[in-house]
Amino acid sequence: MAEEKREAILEAAIEVFAQKGFHAARISDVAQLAGIGKGTVYLYFSSKEDLLLSILQSYVDEALAFVEQLSEQDVDMRRGVQLFFEYGLARVAENPAFFGIIEQRVFLSDPELQRRGEEFFRSIVGRVVEKLELVIQRGQIRDYDPTIVACAIVGTLTSLQYYHALHPVESVQEILPRYTRQLARFITAALEPEGAQAHPSEDSGTPSPPTTP
């Protein structure tokens, strides 16, 4: 019950912050939308900033879980990057309000929020680096600096998420496979070892990405 109430508060906060703007929103607005008293919110979150960080932490945890799950699948580098892009862009379609908050650049308005935001970004990059180091050791991609490659992959996805949040596409699920397949090809082409075999099935239908827990 407590976890359900906490999630309800987070969902309400996402909607309120996206609609009113983080700085203009009040805890009482969140409480009203969640159908609870203002004091109840403070039983779970110490401040509006704490709410914001918890929202982002939830998103980051989900992304990290997906990367971990993806690494357990028997897919090559290009397919893995494609699924990562599909996952990230699907989140925009499923939760546009969350990206509406990110677009407000709230994390640049306060030094502590900026520090925490950078920590979240580094945590995702760090997890991708771990997976890249493994495929480099196996000789599956060229021996480039894994941190640079990880930043390129995560940074590309982040830019695409911003773009699609600002320019939503009604049929995003229809374009995802082709769109992300071409992006993955673009990103990974320079990483493949010399003499690597071509991907004959790139333009065929693609299975659904692994689901997050």
ROTORBA-663754 format. One record per residue (C-alpha): x, y, z; residue number from 1; chain. Coordinates in steps of 0.1 Angstrom, whole numbers, plus 2048, in hexadecimal, padded with zeros to 3 digits. Example, Ala and Ser with C-alpha at 12.3 -4.5 7.8 and 13.67 -1.06 7.14 Angstrom:
REM residues 2
c1 = 87B	c2 = 7D3	c3 = 84E	pos = 1	unit = A;
c1 = 889	c2 = 7F5	c3 = 847	pos = 2	unit = A;
This chain:
REM residues 213
c1 = 800	c2 = 800	c3 = 800	pos = 1	unit = A;
c1 = 81C	c2 = 818	c3 = 809	pos = 2	unit = A;
c1 = 82E	c2 = 811	c3 = 7E9	pos = 3	unit = A;
c1 = 80E	c2 = 816	c3 = 7D5	pos = 4	unit = A;
c1 = 808	c2 = 838	c3 = 7E5	pos = 5	unit = A;
c1 = 82C	c2 = 842	c3 = 7DF	pos = 6	unit = A;
c1 = 828	c2 = 839	c3 = 7BA	pos = 7	unit = A;
c1 = 808	c2 = 84C	c3 = 7B8	pos = 8	unit = A;
c1 = 819	c2 = 86B	c3 = 7C6	pos = 9	unit = A;
c1 = 835	c2 = 868	c3 = 7AC	pos = 10	unit = A;
c1 = 81C	c2 = 864	c3 = 790	pos = 11	unit = A;
c1 = 809	c2 = 883	c3 = 79C	pos = 12	unit = A;
c1 = 829	c2 = 897	c3 = 79F	pos = 13	unit = A;
c1 = 833	c2 = 88F	c3 = 77B	pos = 14	unit = A;
c1 = 812	c2 = 89C	c3 = 76E	pos = 15	unit = A;
c1 = 813	c2 = 8BB	c3 = 784	pos = 16	unit = A;
c1 = 837	c2 = 8C4	c3 = 77D	pos = 17	unit = A;
c1 = 832	c2 = 8BF	c3 = 758	pos = 18	unit = A;
c1 = 812	c2 = 8D4	c3 = 757	pos = 19	unit = A;
c1 = 819	c2 = 8F0	c3 = 76F	pos = 20	unit = A;
c1 = 83F	c2 = 8F0	c3 = 76D	pos = 21	unit = A;
c1 = 855	c2 = 8E4	c3 = 789	pos = 22	unit = A;
c1 = 85C	c2 = 906	c3 = 798	pos = 23	unit = A;
c1 = 837	c2 = 911	c3 = 798	pos = 24	unit = A;
c1 = 82A	c2 = 8EF	c3 = 7A4	pos = 25	unit = A;
c1 = 822	c2 = 8EA	c3 = 7C9	pos = 26	unit = A;
c1 = 821	c2 = 8CC	c3 = 7DF	pos = 27	unit = A;
c1 = 7FC	c2 = 8D3	c3 = 7E5	pos = 28	unit = A;
c1 = 7F6	c2 = 8CF	c3 = 7BF	pos = 29	unit = A;
c1 = 806	c2 = 8AD	c3 = 7BF	pos = 30	unit = A;
c1 = 7F2	c2 = 8A2	c3 = 7DE	pos = 31	unit = A;
c1 = 7D1	c2 = 8AE	c3 = 7CE	pos = 32	unit = A;
c1 = 7D8	c2 = 89B	c3 = 7AE	pos = 33	unit = A;
c1 = 7E2	c2 = 87C	c3 = 7C2	pos = 34	unit = A;
c1 = 7C3	c2 = 87E	c3 = 7D7	pos = 35	unit = A;
c1 = 7D5	c2 = 881	c3 = 7F8	pos = 36	unit = A;
c1 = 7DD	c2 = 89B	c3 = 812	pos = 37	unit = A;
c1 = 7FB	c2 = 8B1	c3 = 80F	pos = 38	unit = A;
c1 = 80A	c2 = 8A3	c3 = 82F	pos = 39	unit = A;
c1 = 809	c2 = 880	c3 = 820	pos = 40	unit = A;
c1 = 821	c2 = 88B	c3 = 804	pos = 41	unit = A;
c1 = 83B	c2 = 895	c3 = 81E	pos = 42	unit = A;
c1 = 839	c2 = 872	c3 = 82E	pos = 43	unit = A;
c1 = 849	c2 = 866	c3 = 80E	pos = 44	unit = A;
c1 = 85D	c2 = 883	c3 = 800	pos = 45	unit = A;
c1 = 86F	c2 = 89F	c3 = 813	pos = 46	unit = A;
c1 = 86B	c2 = 8BA	c3 = 7F9	pos = 47	unit = A;
c1 = 861	c2 = 8C2	c3 = 7D5	pos = 48	unit = A;
c1 = 885	c2 = 8BD	c3 = 7CB	pos = 49	unit = A;
c1 = 885	c2 = 89B	c3 = 7DC	pos = 50	unit = A;
c1 = 866	c2 = 892	c3 = 7C7	pos = 51	unit = A;
c1 = 878	c2 = 89D	c3 = 7A7	pos = 52	unit = A;
c1 = 897	c2 = 889	c3 = 7AF	pos = 53	unit = A;
c1 = 882	c2 = 86A	c3 = 7B7	pos = 54	unit = A;
c1 = 870	c2 = 86D	c3 = 796	pos = 55	unit = A;
c1 = 891	c2 = 86D	c3 = 784	pos = 56	unit = A;
c1 = 8A0	c2 = 852	c3 = 799	pos = 57	unit = A;
c1 = 882	c2 = 83C	c3 = 790	pos = 58	unit = A;
c1 = 889	c2 = 842	c3 = 76B	pos = 59	unit = A;
c1 = 8AE	c2 = 83B	c3 = 76F	pos = 60	unit = A;
c1 = 8A8	c2 = 81B	c3 = 782	pos = 61	unit = A;
c1 = 891	c2 = 80F	c3 = 766	pos = 62	unit = A;
c1 = 8AB	c2 = 818	c3 = 74C	pos = 63	unit = A;
c1 = 8C7	c2 = 806	c3 = 75F	pos = 64	unit = A;
c1 = 8B1	c2 = 7E7	c3 = 763	pos = 65	unit = A;
c1 = 8AB	c2 = 7E7	c3 = 73E	pos = 66	unit = A;
c1 = 8D0	c2 = 7E9	c3 = 736	pos = 67	unit = A;
c1 = 8D7	c2 = 7CD	c3 = 74E	pos = 68	unit = A;
c1 = 8BB	c2 = 7B7	c3 = 73F	pos = 69	unit = A;
c1 = 8C7	c2 = 7BF	c3 = 71C	pos = 70	unit = A;
c1 = 8EA	c2 = 7B4	c3 = 723	pos = 71	unit = A;
c1 = 8DD	c2 = 792	c3 = 72D	pos = 72	unit = A;
c1 = 8CD	c2 = 78E	c3 = 70A	pos = 73	unit = A;
c1 = 8DF	c2 = 77C	c3 = 6EE	pos = 74	unit = A;
c1 = 8E1	c2 = 79A	c3 = 6D7	pos = 75	unit = A;
c1 = 8FD	c2 = 7AB	c3 = 6C4	pos = 76	unit = A;
c1 = 909	c2 = 7CF	c3 = 6CA	pos = 77	unit = A;
c1 = 8F4	c2 = 7DE	c3 = 6AE	pos = 78	unit = A;
c1 = 8D4	c2 = 7CC	c3 = 6B9	pos = 79	unit = A;
c1 = 8DB	c2 = 7D6	c3 = 6DD	pos = 80	unit = A;
c1 = 8DE	c2 = 7FB	c3 = 6D5	pos = 81	unit = A;
c1 = 8BE	c2 = 7F9	c3 = 6C0	pos = 82	unit = A;
c1 = 8AB	c2 = 7EA	c3 = 6DD	pos = 83	unit = A;
c1 = 8B9	c2 = 805	c3 = 6F4	pos = 84	unit = A;
c1 = 8AD	c2 = 820	c3 = 6DD	pos = 85	unit = A;
c1 = 88B	c2 = 80F	c3 = 6D9	pos = 86	unit = A;
c1 = 888	c2 = 80E	c3 = 6FF	pos = 87	unit = A;
c1 = 891	c2 = 832	c3 = 704	pos = 88	unit = A;
c1 = 87B	c2 = 840	c3 = 6E8	pos = 89	unit = A;
c1 = 85D	c2 = 82B	c3 = 6F4	pos = 90	unit = A;
c1 = 860	c2 = 83B	c3 = 716	pos = 91	unit = A;
c1 = 85A	c2 = 85D	c3 = 706	pos = 92	unit = A;
c1 = 83A	c2 = 850	c3 = 6F6	pos = 93	unit = A;
c1 = 82F	c2 = 840	c3 = 716	pos = 94	unit = A;
c1 = 837	c2 = 85C	c3 = 72E	pos = 95	unit = A;
c1 = 839	c2 = 87E	c3 = 71C	pos = 96	unit = A;
c1 = 832	c2 = 890	c3 = 73D	pos = 97	unit = A;
c1 = 853	c2 = 884	c3 = 74B	pos = 98	unit = A;
c1 = 866	c2 = 892	c3 = 72E	pos = 99	unit = A;
c1 = 852	c2 = 8B2	c3 = 731	pos = 100	unit = A;
c1 = 863	c2 = 8B6	c3 = 753	pos = 101	unit = A;
c1 = 885	c2 = 8AF	c3 = 745	pos = 102	unit = A;
c1 = 880	c2 = 8C9	c3 = 729	pos = 103	unit = A;
c1 = 87C	c2 = 8E4	c3 = 744	pos = 104	unit = A;
c1 = 8A1	c2 = 8E0	c3 = 74C	pos = 105	unit = A;
c1 = 899	c2 = 8E0	c3 = 771	pos = 106	unit = A;
c1 = 8BA	c2 = 8CF	c3 = 778	pos = 107	unit = A;
c1 = 8CD	c2 = 8ED	c3 = 76C	pos = 108	unit = A;
c1 = 8BB	c2 = 904	c3 = 784	pos = 109	unit = A;
c1 = 8CB	c2 = 8F7	c3 = 7A5	pos = 110	unit = A;
c1 = 8EE	c2 = 8EC	c3 = 7AC	pos = 111	unit = A;
c1 = 8E3	c2 = 8CE	c3 = 7C0	pos = 112	unit = A;
c1 = 8C9	c2 = 8C3	c3 = 7A6	pos = 113	unit = A;
c1 = 8E4	c2 = 8C7	c3 = 78B	pos = 114	unit = A;
c1 = 8FC	c2 = 8B1	c3 = 79F	pos = 115	unit = A;
c1 = 8E2	c2 = 896	c3 = 7A4	pos = 116	unit = A;
c1 = 8D8	c2 = 898	c3 = 780	pos = 117	unit = A;
c1 = 8FC	c2 = 893	c3 = 775	pos = 118	unit = A;
c1 = 8FF	c2 = 875	c3 = 78C	pos = 119	unit = A;
c1 = 8E0	c2 = 865	c3 = 77C	pos = 120	unit = A;
c1 = 8EE	c2 = 86A	c3 = 759	pos = 121	unit = A;
c1 = 910	c2 = 85C	c3 = 764	pos = 122	unit = A;
c1 = 8FF	c2 = 83D	c3 = 773	pos = 123	unit = A;
c1 = 8EF	c2 = 834	c3 = 752	pos = 124	unit = A;
c1 = 90F	c2 = 83B	c3 = 73E	pos = 125	unit = A;
c1 = 923	c2 = 826	c3 = 758	pos = 126	unit = A;
c1 = 90C	c2 = 808	c3 = 754	pos = 127	unit = A;
c1 = 90F	c2 = 80A	c3 = 72E	pos = 128	unit = A;
c1 = 935	c2 = 80D	c3 = 731	pos = 129	unit = A;
c1 = 935	c2 = 7EC	c3 = 745	pos = 130	unit = A;
c1 = 923	c2 = 7DA	c3 = 729	pos = 131	unit = A;
c1 = 939	c2 = 7E9	c3 = 70E	pos = 132	unit = A;
c1 = 959	c2 = 7DE	c3 = 720	pos = 133	unit = A;
c1 = 94C	c2 = 7BA	c3 = 71E	pos = 134	unit = A;
c1 = 946	c2 = 7BB	c3 = 6F9	pos = 135	unit = A;
c1 = 967	c2 = 7CC	c3 = 6F3	pos = 136	unit = A;
c1 = 979	c2 = 7B0	c3 = 706	pos = 137	unit = A;
c1 = 967	c2 = 797	c3 = 6F0	pos = 138	unit = A;
c1 = 972	c2 = 7A9	c3 = 6D1	pos = 139	unit = A;
c1 = 94F	c2 = 7B0	c3 = 6C6	pos = 140	unit = A;
c1 = 955	c2 = 7D5	c3 = 6C1	pos = 141	unit = A;
c1 = 975	c2 = 7EA	c3 = 6BB	pos = 142	unit = A;
c1 = 98A	c2 = 7F4	c3 = 6D9	pos = 143	unit = A;
c1 = 97D	c2 = 817	c3 = 6DD	pos = 144	unit = A;
c1 = 97A	c2 = 82A	c3 = 6FE	pos = 145	unit = A;
c1 = 95A	c2 = 81B	c3 = 70C	pos = 146	unit = A;
c1 = 951	c2 = 83B	c3 = 71F	pos = 147	unit = A;
c1 = 952	c2 = 84F	c3 = 6FE	pos = 148	unit = A;
c1 = 93D	c2 = 835	c3 = 6ED	pos = 149	unit = A;
c1 = 924	c2 = 833	c3 = 70A	pos = 150	unit = A;
c1 = 920	c2 = 859	c3 = 70B	pos = 151	unit = A;
c1 = 919	c2 = 858	c3 = 6E5	pos = 152	unit = A;
c1 = 8FE	c2 = 83E	c3 = 6E9	pos = 153	unit = A;
c1 = 8ED	c2 = 84D	c3 = 708	pos = 154	unit = A;
c1 = 8F1	c2 = 870	c3 = 6FB	pos = 155	unit = A;
c1 = 8E1	c2 = 867	c3 = 6DA	pos = 156	unit = A;
c1 = 8C4	c2 = 857	c3 = 6EB	pos = 157	unit = A;
c1 = 8BF	c2 = 875	c3 = 702	pos = 158	unit = A;
c1 = 8BF	c2 = 88D	c3 = 6E5	pos = 159	unit = A;
c1 = 8A6	c2 = 878	c3 = 6D3	pos = 160	unit = A;
c1 = 890	c2 = 877	c3 = 6F1	pos = 161	unit = A;
c1 = 890	c2 = 89C	c3 = 6F4	pos = 162	unit = A;
c1 = 888	c2 = 8A0	c3 = 6CF	pos = 163	unit = A;
c1 = 86B	c2 = 888	c3 = 6D0	pos = 164	unit = A;
c1 = 85E	c2 = 898	c3 = 6F0	pos = 165	unit = A;
c1 = 85D	c2 = 8B9	c3 = 6DD	pos = 166	unit = A;
c1 = 850	c2 = 8AA	c3 = 6BC	pos = 167	unit = A;
c1 = 83A	c2 = 88D	c3 = 6C6	pos = 168	unit = A;
c1 = 832	c2 = 874	c3 = 6AA	pos = 169	unit = A;
c1 = 810	c2 = 863	c3 = 6AD	pos = 170	unit = A;
c1 = 81C	c2 = 843	c3 = 69C	pos = 171	unit = A;
c1 = 83C	c2 = 840	c3 = 6B0	pos = 172	unit = A;
c1 = 837	c2 = 81A	c3 = 6B5	pos = 173	unit = A;
c1 = 836	c2 = 816	c3 = 690	pos = 174	unit = A;
c1 = 856	c2 = 828	c3 = 688	pos = 175	unit = A;
c1 = 86A	c2 = 81B	c3 = 6A5	pos = 176	unit = A;
c1 = 879	c2 = 7FC	c3 = 696	pos = 177	unit = A;
c1 = 885	c2 = 80D	c3 = 675	pos = 178	unit = A;
c1 = 88F	c2 = 82D	c3 = 687	pos = 179	unit = A;
c1 = 8A3	c2 = 81C	c3 = 6A2	pos = 180	unit = A;
c1 = 8B2	c2 = 802	c3 = 68A	pos = 181	unit = A;
c1 = 8C1	c2 = 81E	c3 = 675	pos = 182	unit = A;
c1 = 8CE	c2 = 830	c3 = 693	pos = 183	unit = A;
c1 = 8DE	c2 = 811	c3 = 6A1	pos = 184	unit = A;
c1 = 8EF	c2 = 80B	c3 = 680	pos = 185	unit = A;
c1 = 8FC	c2 = 82E	c3 = 67F	pos = 186	unit = A;
c1 = 90A	c2 = 82C	c3 = 6A3	pos = 187	unit = A;
c1 = 919	c2 = 809	c3 = 6A1	pos = 188	unit = A;
c1 = 927	c2 = 809	c3 = 67D	pos = 189	unit = A;
c1 = 948	c2 = 819	c3 = 689	pos = 190	unit = A;
c1 = 94A	c2 = 801	c3 = 6A7	pos = 191	unit = A;
c1 = 949	c2 = 7E0	c3 = 694	pos = 192	unit = A;
c1 = 96A	c2 = 7CD	c3 = 68F	pos = 193	unit = A;
c1 = 97A	c2 = 7CD	c3 = 66D	pos = 194	unit = A;
c1 = 96C	c2 = 7B1	c3 = 658	pos = 195	unit = A;
c1 = 94C	c2 = 7AE	c3 = 66C	pos = 196	unit = A;
c1 = 92F	c2 = 79E	c3 = 65A	pos = 197	unit = A;
c1 = 913	c2 = 7B3	c3 = 64E	pos = 198	unit = A;
c1 = 8F1	c2 = 7B2	c3 = 65E	pos = 199	unit = A;
c1 = 8DA	c2 = 7A3	c3 = 643	pos = 200	unit = A;
c1 = 8BB	c2 = 7A4	c3 = 658	pos = 201	unit = A;
c1 = 8BC	c2 = 7C9	c3 = 662	pos = 202	unit = A;
c1 = 89E	c2 = 7D3	c3 = 64D	pos = 203	unit = A;
c1 = 888	c2 = 7B6	c3 = 658	pos = 204	unit = A;
c1 = 86F	c2 = 7B7	c3 = 674	pos = 205	unit = A;
c1 = 87E	c2 = 7BA	c3 = 697	pos = 206	unit = A;
c1 = 872	c2 = 7A9	c3 = 6B7	pos = 207	unit = A;
c1 = 866	c2 = 7BD	c3 = 6D5	pos = 208	unit = A;
c1 = 881	c2 = 7C8	c3 = 6ED	pos = 209	unit = A;
c1 = 884	c2 = 7B7	c3 = 70F	pos = 210	unit = A;
c1 = 86B	c2 = 7C4	c3 = 728	pos = 211	unit = A;
c1 = 876	c2 = 7D5	c3 = 748	pos = 212	unit = A;
c1 = 86F	c2 = 7C5	c3 = 769	pos = 213	unit = A;
